[in-house]
Amino acid sequence: MADSTGVRRQPGKRERLAAAAVRILHEQGVEKTTLADIAKAAEVPVGNVYYYFKTKDQLIEAAIEAHRRDLGEMTASLARLPTPRERLKALLNGWVEQRELAARFGCPTGTLASELDKRDDGLDRAIADVMRTLLDWAELQFREMGREDSRELAAALIAAYQGISLLTNTFRDPELMAVEGRRLERWIDSLA
């Protein structure tokens, strides 16, 4: 992070804890993760965690917000590409670049959504909103391509990615995601 003078500064404890929560929740899952695990990963004394987050659920909320922020940054970066087709393909390429991570742990957002769906505390709706944001963004790209079926195409794209993430993780085979990424690029090209 850079401050107002442009000087890089180290992220604060709260930011480090949120970033560690994203990583550790993805690697270990919600139920297995403890506040101590996140504190250790963030290099923050466990006693200091309670100053920023009173409960594990608050840390999960911070992780969800980090997913939302990362998605916003990613789509803002993709918006600099000149055409919706290029933006969609760049999204796919970003996913494929993460195939080793997906092979080990699955999709970070999708895995968290699946785990939180089993709970009845509202966190499932919060992560669903992040997924909806991605779906809405993809729909906009297909609409800009002149497609009247843009919502259905967006859902098909996101579903294909979530499905291949699951298979990539299940079989621990990153090549599955690379093959599906190429297929989805051809599909996008066919939608002219």
N, C-alpha and C positions, 0 to 999 in steps of 0.2 A: 504494500500500500504506500502511496505517496501522500505527503501532507500538502497544505496549500502552497508551500514554497517549492514543491516538486521533489523534496527529499524523501527517499524511501524510509519508511519506518516499519518496525516489526509489528505484526498484528498483536493486539491486546489479548489478554487472557480470555475474554468473552469470545472473541473471534476465533482464537485457537481452539477453544472448547467446542464451538459450533462446527468448525472444520473437522476436528477429531471425531465428533459425533457422527458426521456424515460418513466418514471412512470406517469407523468401528462398527456402526450399525449395519453398514453394507457387508462388512467382512464377517461379522459374528451373528448378526440378526438382533432383533429387538429384545427378545426374551433372554438371550444369553449375555447381552451387554450390561455391564454395571457402570455406575458413575465412576468407580475407581479405574475401570478400563479406559474410559474416555479421558479422565484426568491424566493418567499415565501417558497416553498417546499425545495429549496436548502439552505435556511437560508442565503441568500445573499441579501443585499439591492438592490432594483430594479434599482437604478441609476448605480450600479456597473455592471449590466448585459451588458450594452452597451460597456463597456471596452473589454469584451470578445466576445460578439455577437452583431452585429449591428442590426440584424433583427430576427424576429421569424423564418424565413426560415433557417438562419444560425444555430439556435438552433435545428431545425428539422434535418438539416444535421449532427449536432453533435450527435443527438439521433440515427440516422441511423448508424453512425460510431460506436456508442456504441453497437448497435445490431450486427454489423459485428464483433466487438472485442469479444463480449460475445459468439457468434457462434464459432469463432476461438478457444477460450478457452475451450468451451464445446467439440468440436470435437477433440482437442488435448488431453483432458482428456479421451474421449472415445477411442482414439487410443491406450491407454495403455491396453485395454482389448484384450485378445488373438485372438478372432475370429470375423469375420464380423457379424455373427449372434448375438453374445453377444453385440457387439457395437450397432447394430440396436435395440435390445431389451432394452438396457440401455437408448437409445434415447427415446423410447416409454415410459419407466418408468419415465423418467424426465418430459415428457409431462403430464403424468397421475398425477404425484405429484403436478403439477401446476393447477389441475382441478378446484379448488376453485376460483383461479384467473381468469381462462378462463370462469367460470360460471358468474362471475361478469362483465368482460370486454372483453372477447374474447382472441384470440391469439395476443400477443403484436406485433409481426412482421406482421402477416396477416392482422390485423385490420389497422395498419398503411399503409400497401401496398394498401389496399382497399380504404382508404381515399385519399391517395396521387394520386391514379390512376385518380381521378376526376379533377386533376389539370394539367396544361400544362407548367410546369416549370423545368422539368428534375428530380425533387425529386422522381417521380414515378420510373424512371429508376434506381436511386441509391438504393432504397429499393428492387427493382426487382433483382438487383445484389446480395443482401444479400440472398434473397430467392433462387437464382440460385446456390449460394455457397452451401447451404444446399442440394439442389437437386443433385448437382455434388458429394457431399460427400456420399449421400445415394446411388447414382449410383455406386460409387467405391466399396461400401460394397457389393452390389449385384453382381458386376463383380467379386470380390474376392471370392464370393460363387460359381463362375463358371457359372453364369447366362448370357446367350447371350442377354436376354431381360432386361438388367440391367437398362437402362434409363426408360423404361416403368414401371418397378417395382418401381423405385425411385419416379416417378411421381405419381403412385398409392398410395404409402405410404404417401407422402406429401399431396396429395389431400384428403386422408382419414382423416389425422390429421386436415387439415384446415376445412373440412366439419364437423367433430365432434366438433371442437372448436366453429363453428358457431351454431350448434344445442345446445351444452352445454350452450352457452351464451344466445341463444334465449329462451330456456326453464328454464334457471337458475338451471340446474340439473347436478351437477358434476359427478353423477353416470353414466351418458351417456358416458363420456370420459373414465371412468374406464372400463366399459363393452367393449367399442371399443378397448381400449388398450389390453385387454385380447384376443380379436378376432384377432387383428393384430399380437400379439405374436404367436398365433397358425398358422396364415398365413405364417409368416416368417419361422416357423419350418417346414411347409409343402413344402417349396421351396428347400429342400435338393436335 
